[in-house]
Amino acid sequence: MGFNRFRIFVLIRVIVLFVTVAVFVYLLFFDQKYVTTVVTGFLIIFEVFELFNYIESTNKKLTRFFDAIKYNDFNMSFTHDNKLGKTFKALNLAFKDVIDAILEERKKSEQSFQQLRVVVENIGTGIIAINETGEVKLINRSALHLLQLESLRSLDDLRQKALNFHFTITHLNSSKRAAYKNEKGQELVILETMYKLGGELYRLIALQDIKAELQAKELEAWQNLTKVLRHEIMNSIAPISSLTSTLSEVLKEDVIKKNGLNTIEDESLEDLTEGLSTISSRSEGLINFVNAYRDYTNLPEPDKRPTDVKSLVQNTTALLKNDFLKANVALEVIHAETPIQLNIDYQLIEQVLINILKNALEVVENKENAKVKLETSVHGELVTVSISDNGAGITPEATEKIFMPFFSTKNRGSGIGLSLSKQIMQLHGGDIQLETELGKGATFKMVFHQE
């Protein structure tokens, strides 16, 4: 209906224009009233202009609308001009709705930006963003506090105010992380990542004070270690103390002095012999425990050399082949499709493999269709050696403590193997990860970073 009204108005203007042109022609050629003819000519020009203006009003509104968006001028109103009919009124309302939606989204974006800004300013981690020209585009209060600075504008400014920190971030290693001690003696860890914004590349540097966290972790580790040491030592000392008291009583009560000689009955002598044997056994166990602790805390520095992983795996599995055959456990070995070279200490990593394979063997040796699978794989810069078993799996409680020194899920285990293996892997810049599900077995993954 509104559009029909627009057509009618256009048609009326065209008819009026046609009539005016006819009058102009008549006056020009037949009546020869020049003044009236000139006035009529101007009237024709006005009518033509008004007709084009009326028809192009929609284009003008669109142009105004897009200019408002282009120049962020949202004060324009599109609702007051509805004289062109209902269709244009709807168009005006649509323009208004779009502008209102843009303003609402801008408001939300501004709120999100302010929220993010508050978070960045108040987190304990220091954050510095530096563009390609060395200009500091963002630095929060934590970064200024950790660096003992009041302000920072550029890398040149940083070199003058904190030369050691500037040197550290300029010479970051391939892992893009480093340790740094500030003037207050705080131990900081530096992490760097790169990101692109608006076609410009930025360095994002994060600083975090790890001293408090390290102290908390160290305290927790000492507490856990103390519990284990106390448990193991008490298991050996308590029986020795009890047996010593018992043997003292035997000597007091059963030793009889005859003719200047001390005599003892055979039964009492057997008790003494058995007690001394037990004391000796317990003492030997305590000595072995102390030796194990010494071995754990005195690992040699790895002698890293280029090593073919396939050969290492083949040699290690060959050493344990008879053990698997005797236990009737299938050992499946799957090698990566491409050859893998790692810079490692052959003997230490071989010991880790032996420890994990023996653990897997002991877990499944009494199970039907027992199976252990060893698989090597490469994912980017990561090399993984996975050892899986189809045993009962590991409980969540044990999973949390499985790598703790002297913790063991086996009655006869020392609890050194896995913790020692993890320490060896960490000395190689790698790690051991555990994946397990009760009733479906466990997988230990030796993860290496290719250098």
N, C-alpha and C positions, 0 to 999 in steps of 0.2 A: 504493500500500500504506500509506504513511504517513498519507494523507488518510483512508483507511478506518479506520485505528486511531483517528484523531481523532473520526470519527463514532461508533465503538463506545464510546469514553469519554464522549462527550456523551449517547449513548443510555442508558448505565449510570447516569449522573447523573440523567437525567430519570426513569428507572424508580425509582431510590432515592428521589427527591423525591416521586414519585407515591405510593409505598408509605408514606412518612413522612406525607404529607398525609392518606392514608386512615386511618392510625393516629390522627392528630390528631383527625379527625372522629369516629372511633369513641369515643375517650376523652372527647371533649367532650360528646357527646350520649347515649352509652349507659353508659359506665363511670363517668363523672363523677369521675375522679381528677384533680383540678385541678392539683396540683403536677406530675404526670407530663405533663399536657396542656400546661402552660406550658413545661416543658423541651422537649417535642416541638415546640412553636411556635418556640422559639428555634433548634431544630435545623433546622426548615424554612427559617427566615431564613438560617441559615448555608449551607445547601445551595444556596438560590437565589443567594446572593452568590458562592459558590464556582463555580456553574455559569456565571454571567455573567463572572466573572473568567477562567475557563478559555476561554470563547468569545472574549472580547475581548483575549486575550493577544497576538494578532497585531497588533491595532490599537495596543496599548501599545508593542509593539516598534517599529512604524512611527513612532509619536510620538517615542519615544526617539531613533530614528535621525535623524529630521528636526530634532529639537532639537539633536542633536550637530552637525549641519551648520550649523544656524542660529547657534549660539553658539560655533562653532569648538572644540567639546569632543570631541576624538577619542580620549580616554582610555577611553571606554565600551567594554565588551566584550560581544559578542553571541554568543560561541561556547560559553559555559559552560552555557547553559540549552537542553538538547536533549530534555527529558523529554516534549515534546509530539509526538514522532515524527520520522521522517526528513524529512518535508516541511518542518517548522520548522527542522530542522537545516540543510537546504539554504538556507532563507531567512536563517538566522543567518550562514552562510558567505557568502551573497551580500552581506549588509550589511557584513561584514568586508572583502570584496573591494572594494566601492565606497569604503569609508573609506580603505583602503590606497591605492587609485588616486588619491583626492583628496589624500592626504598626499604621494604621489609627485609629482603635478603641482605641488603647493605647493612642494615641495622644488626642482623644476626651475625654477619661476618665481622663487624666491628666489635660486637660483644665477645665473639670467639677470639679475636685478636687480642682484646684487652685481657681476657682470661688467660690466654697463653702467655702474654707478657708478664702478668702477675706471677704465674707459675715459674717462668724462666728466671725472674728476678729473685724469687724466694727459695728455690731449691738449693740444696747444699752443694751440688755439683757446679763447678765453675764452667762457663761456656763462653767461647770466643769464636766469632765468625770473621774470617779474613778473606777479602776478595783477591782477584788475580794481581791487582796493582799493589797489594800489601796494605790496603786500607782496612782498619778494623771497623766492620759494619755493625757488630753486636758484641757486647761484653756485659755480663751480669755482675751483680754485687759480689757474689761468691768468688768469681774469678779475680776481681780486684782485691778482695780480702786475702785470698790464698797467695797472690803474688805480691802482696804488701804495696799496692799501687792506689793512687787516688783517681787516675784516669789513664786511658790508653787510646791513642788515635791511629797508630800505624805500626808496622813492623820496625821501621826506623826508630820510632818512639820507644818501642819495646826493647830494642838493642841498647838504647841509652839507659833505660831504667832497670832492666832485668836481663843483663847480658847472658847469664848462665841459662836462664829459661829460653831465651832466644836461640842460643846454641843448641839446646836440647830439641826444640821443635823443628829446627832446621836440619838436624841430622837424625831424624827418626828412622828406625830400621824398617825392614819390609813388612813387619807385622803392624806398623803404625802405632806402636805403643812404647812407652818408656817410663822409667821411674825418675822422680825429681824431688830433691829436698830443698824447701824454701829457706829463707833467712831465719825463720823461727824454729827450724829443725823438723818441720812437719814432713812426713813421708807422703808424697803425692804420686798418683799414677796418671799419666798423660795418654789420652786416646785421641786419634785423629781419623776423621772420615771426610770424604769429598761429596759435595752435592751441587746441583746446577739450579739456578733460579733466574728466570728471565734471560736465558742465554749466557749468563755469567757464572763462572766456576768459583766455588767457595771452599775454603778449608774450615771445617768445624772441629775445634779443639776442645776437649772436655778434660777437666782436672777434678780429681777427687782425693780427699784426704782418707787414706786407707789405714792410718795408724790405729784408730779406735777399733775399726773392724778387725784388723790383724790381731790386736790385743785380745779382743773378745774370742776370736777363733783360736788363738794360742791358749787362752785360759781354758776354753772348752776342751781342746786337745789334751792339755795337761791333766785336766780332771778325768777325762776318759782313760788316759794312759795310767793314771794313778789307781783308778778302780781296777783295771786289768792287772797291774803289777801287784796290788794288794791281794787280789783274788788268787793269783798264781802263787805268790810267796806264802800266803796263809795256807794254801792247800799242801804245801811242802813242809812248812815250819810247824804247823799244829800237830800232825802225826809224830814228827820228830820229838817235839816237846813232851807229848803224851807218852811216847815209848820210853823216853829218857827217865821220866818219873817212875814208870812201871818197872824198868830194869833196876833202878835204884832200890825200889822196894824188894825186888827179887834178891838182890845182893844182900840187903840187910836181914831178910827173913830166912833165906834158904842156904846161905853160906855158913857152914859149921866149922869151928876150929877144933881140930883133933891132933894131939901130939905136935903142936906147933905149926900144923899145916891147915890151910883153908880148904875145905871140901864142899862139894855141891852135888846134889842129886842129878841124875841123868835128865829127868824131866825139866828141872829148872835150867840145866845147861842148854837144853834144846830151846827153851823160851828165850834165853839170852842170845843164842845164836840166831834165832829167827828175828828177834828184835833188832839186833845189830845189822842183819841183812836188809831189813826194811829201812833202817836209818840210812844205810849206805845207798840203797836204791833211790830213796827220796832225795838225798843229797846230790846224787848224780843227776836226777831230774832237774833240780834247782840250778845246778851248774850249767846244764844244757840250755835251760831257759835264759840264764844270764848271757851265755854265749850267743844265743839267737838274737837277743836284744843288742848285743855288741855288733853283730853282723848287720843288723838292720840300721843301726845308727852310723856305721862306718863303711858305707858303700864307696867303692872307688869311682873316680871320675871316668865317664865312658871314653873308651878309645875308639872313636868313630872312624869307620872306613866304608867306602862304597861296597855294598853287599847286594847280591842278587837274592831277592825274597823267595823265589821259587826254590833255589838250591837250599836256602836256610830251612824252609818248610820240609823239603824232602829229607834232608839229613836228620831233622828233629823227629819226624814221624818214623824214620827208620830205627832210631834209637829206642822208641817205645813200641815198635811193632810186636815184639814177643809178649809184652805186657797186655796188649789188647787181645792177642790171640789166646793167651791163657785165661783171660777173663771172659772170653767169648763175646767181645764187644766189637761191632763193626766200626771201622774208621774210614770215613769218606773224605777225600781231599779234592777240592775244586780250586784250580788256579785261575787267575785273571787272564783274559785273552791276550793282553799286552804284557811284555816283560816289565818288571818293577825293580828299580834300583833305589836303595835307601842308604843314607849315610848314617850308619849305626855301629854300636859295639856288638859284634857278632855273638860273643859268649854271653853277654848280659841278656840280650833279647832271646837267645836260645833258651836261657834259664827261665825267662818269663813264659815262653811257649810250653816248656816242659811242665812248669807249675800248673798252668791252666789246663793242659791236656790231662795231667794226672788227676786233677780235681774232678774233671768231667768223667774220667774213667771210674773213679771211686764212687761217683754219684749213681752211675747206671750199671755197675758190674753185677748186681744181683737182680736185674730187671730183664724180663723177656723182650726179645727183639731190641736189645740195647744198641744204641747208635750214637756216635759222636761225629760231627761234621766240621771240617776246617775249610774255610773259604777265604780267598784273597780277592780284593776288588779295589778299583781306583775310581774316585769321584772328584774330578778337578785336581786340586792340590792335595787331597786327602787320600791316604792309602789305609785300608782297613783289613785287618786279619781277624775274622770272626770264628769263634769256636763255640759250637752249639751242642747241647745234649738233649735227649728226650726223657729226662728224669722227672722228678716230682716238682721241680721249680723251687724257688726260694721265697720264704715268707717276707712280707713287707718289713717286719721288725728286723729280720736278719739282713735284708737289703740295705738298710740304713747303716749297718755296722760292718758290712762284709769286708771293707777295705781298712778297717781299724786294726792297728797292730795288736796281735795276740788274741784277736777274736776269731773263733772257729765254730762252725756248725757240726764238726766231727768230734767224736769222743777222744780220738787220739791225735787230733790236729794241734799244731803249735800256734796257728793263727798268724804265721809270719809270711807264708807264701804269697798271698794276694796283696798284702800291704807292701811287701818288698817289690812285687811285680809292678805295682802302681808307682812306687817311688822310682824304679828304673825307667818306666815309661815317661815320667815327668822329667827325668834327667835328659831324655831324648827329645823334649819339647812336645811329647804326645800325651796320651791318656788311655785309661782302660774304662770302658763303659759297660754297664750291666743292663741287659733286658731280660725280664723273666715273667712268667705267668704260671701260677700254681696249677699243677697237673699237666703242663705242657713243656716243661723244661726251662733251660736258661741259656743265654748267649752272652759270652764275654767278647767285647770288641776291642782289639788293640788298634788305636787310631794314631797314625803318623802324619806329619806334615812334610811333604816333599820339599827339599831345599833347592 
